[in-house]
Amino acid sequence: TLQATAAEGYDFVRWMENDKAMSDSSTYVYTPQGNADLTAVFTPKYFDVTISYNEKGGSVTGGGTGRYAYGTQLTLTATPQSGWQFDGWTIDGKTINDNTLNWTVTSAATIQAVFTELPMGLLSGRVTRDTDDVPIGGAVVTLRSGDVSYAATTDAYGYYQLKVDDKSLTYDLLCQADGYMIA
C-alpha cells in the first residue's frame, strides 16, 4: 500500500505505473507482477493574484493580475507620476513601504500600490528693481527642479504667481529681468 502526500503548494494528481495512469487516489494498493516504475504525480497549486493601482497616480511594472503557480516570485516596482507620491503596498491589509516589492505567491492575494496626489502649491512674489523698489512688469519668473519647470510673467505691479503641483521637490528660482530683486 503506497501513500502519496503532497508538499505544501502542490496537489496530488495520480499514480502512474510504467507511464500508464493507474489511480487518482493518493492511496494506491499495488500488487507486484514483475518490474515496474511507480510514480506519484503532483502539480503546483495556482492562486489568483490581483494587482491594482490608480493609473492617474503612477504605474506598476513586473507583473499583473492573473493566476500564478505556487512559489512564483513577483518583483513589482511602483513609479509615481509627477504630482503624486507612492505611499506603499497594501497586501491583504498589511502595508509594505518599499517602492520595489518582492512577493512569493503562496496563496491568493490582493496587492495594491497606493499613490496619493500631492497638494498644489502656490508660490507668489514680486519683482522690483534692487535700487529703488520700482516694480518690474513683464519679467519672466521660472521655477525649475530637474526636468520640471514652471513659469509666470509679472504683472504691471511686478507680482507673479506660480502653481506648483509637487510641493515636496526642491526648486531653484530664476528671474530674467535687468536690475531685479525678488521679494
C-alpha positions in Angstrom: 0.0 0.0 0.0 1.5 3.3 -1.1 0.5 6.7 0.2 1.3 9.9 -1.7 1.4 13.1 0.4 1.7 16.4 -1.5 4.2 19.0 -0.3 2.9 22.5 0.6 1.8 24.3 -2.5 1.2 21.1 -4.5 -1.7 18.7 -5.2 -1.6 15.0 -5.8 -2.8 14.1 -9.4 -2.4 10.3 -9.9 -0.3 7.2 -9.6 1.5 6.1 -12.8 2.8 2.6 -13.5 5.2 2.4 -16.4 3.7 5.6 -17.9 0.2 4.3 -17.6 -2.3 6.1 -15.3 -3.4 3.7 -12.5 -5.2 5.6 -9.8 -6.4 9.1 -8.9 -6.5 8.2 -5.2 -3.5 9.2 -3.0 -3.6 5.7 -1.5 -2.6 3.0 -4.0 -2.6 -0.7 -3.4 -0.1 -2.2 -5.7 0.3 -5.9 -6.4 3.8 -6.6 -8.0 3.7 -8.6 -11.2 7.2 -8.0 -12.4 9.5 -5.0 -12.8 7.6 -1.7 -12.7 8.3 2.0 -12.3 5.7 3.6 -10.0 5.4 7.3 -10.0 3.3 9.7 -7.9 2.4 12.7 -10.0 2.0 16.1 -8.3 1.2 19.5 -9.8 1.7 23.0 -8.3 -1.4 24.8 -7.0 -2.4 28.0 -8.8 -3.6 31.1 -7.0 -5.5 34.3 -8.1 -3.4 37.4 -7.5 -5.0 40.8 -8.1 -2.7 43.8 -8.6 -4.4 47.2 -8.5 -3.5 50.9 -8.5 -4.7 54.3 -9.6 -3.3 54.7 -13.1 -3.5 58.5 -12.8 -1.1 58.3 -9.8 1.5 56.1 -11.2 2.4 52.7 -12.8 3.4 49.2 -11.7 5.8 47.1 -13.6 6.9 43.5 -13.1 3.6 41.6 -13.1 -0.2 41.9 -13.3 -3.4 40.4 -12.2 -3.6 36.7 -13.0 -3.2 33.1 -11.9 0.2 32.2 -10.6 1.8 28.9 -9.6 2.7 28.3 -6.0 6.3 29.6 -5.4 6.3 32.1 -8.3 8.4 35.1 -7.4 6.9 38.5 -8.4 9.1 41.6 -8.4 6.8 44.7 -8.6 8.0 48.2 -8.9 5.8 51.3 -8.3 6.6 54.6 -10.0 4.5 57.7 -9.2 3.5 60.3 -11.8 4.6 63.9 -11.4 2.5 65.5 -8.7 1.9 62.1 -6.9 3.8 60.2 -4.3 4.0 56.4 -3.7 2.8 55.6 -0.1 3.4 51.8 -0.1 1.9 48.5 -1.0 -1.2 47.1 0.8 -1.4 43.3 0.7 -4.5 41.8 2.3 -4.4 44.5 5.0 -0.6 44.6 5.5 1.5 47.6 4.4 5.0 47.5 2.9 6.7 50.8 2.1 9.4 49.9 -0.3 8.9 51.0 -4.0 10.0 47.5 -5.1 8.1 44.6 -3.7 9.4 41.1 -3.9 6.5 38.7 -3.3 6.4 34.9 -3.4 3.0 33.5 -4.3 1.8 31.1 -1.6 -1.9 31.9 -1.6 -4.5 34.1 -3.3 -3.7 37.8 -2.7 -4.8 41.3 -3.4 -1.8 43.6 -3.9 -2.5 47.4 -4.2 0.0 50.1 -5.0 -1.1 53.2 -3.1 -0.5 56.6 -4.8 -1.5 59.9 -3.2 -1.8 63.1 -5.1 0.4 65.9 -3.7 -1.4 69.1 -2.9 -0.9 72.0 -5.3 1.3 74.8 -4.0 1.0 78.4 -4.9 4.2 80.5 -4.9 3.7 84.2 -5.3 6.0 87.1 -5.0 7.0 90.4 -6.5 9.9 91.5 -8.7 11.3 95.1 -8.3 14.5 96.9 -9.2 17.0 96.4 -6.4 18.0 100.1 -6.3 14.6 101.8 -5.7 11.9 99.1 -5.3 10.2 100.1 -8.6 8.0 97.1 -9.9 9.2 95.3 -13.0 6.3 94.3 -15.2 6.7 91.6 -17.8 9.6 89.9 -16.1 9.6 86.1 -16.6 10.0 84.1 -13.3 10.9 80.5 -13.8 11.0 77.7 -11.2 13.0 74.6 -12.1 13.6 71.2 -10.4 15.3 68.6 -12.6 13.1 68.2 -15.7 10.1 70.0 -14.2 9.7 73.8 -15.0 7.1 76.4 -14.1 7.0 79.9 -15.4 5.0 83.1 -14.9 5.2 86.7 -16.1 4.9 89.5 -13.6 2.0 91.9 -13.9 2.4 95.7 -14.2 3.0 95.9 -10.4 5.7 93.2 -10.5 3.6 90.5 -8.9 3.6 86.8 -10.1 2.0 83.5 -9.1 3.3 80.0 -9.9 1.0 77.0 -9.4 3.3 74.1 -8.4 1.9 70.6 -8.4 4.7 69.0 -6.3 5.5 70.8 -3.1 7.9 68.0 -2.0 10.6 69.0 -4.5 13.4 71.5 -4.0 13.4 74.3 -6.6 15.8 76.9 -8.0 14.1 80.2 -8.7 15.3 82.3 -11.6 14.0 85.7 -12.8 15.0 87.2 -16.1 14.9 91.0 -15.9 17.6 93.7 -15.7 18.3 95.0 -12.2 15.8 92.9 -10.4 15.1 91.9 -6.8 12.8 89.0 -5.9 10.5 89.5 -2.9 
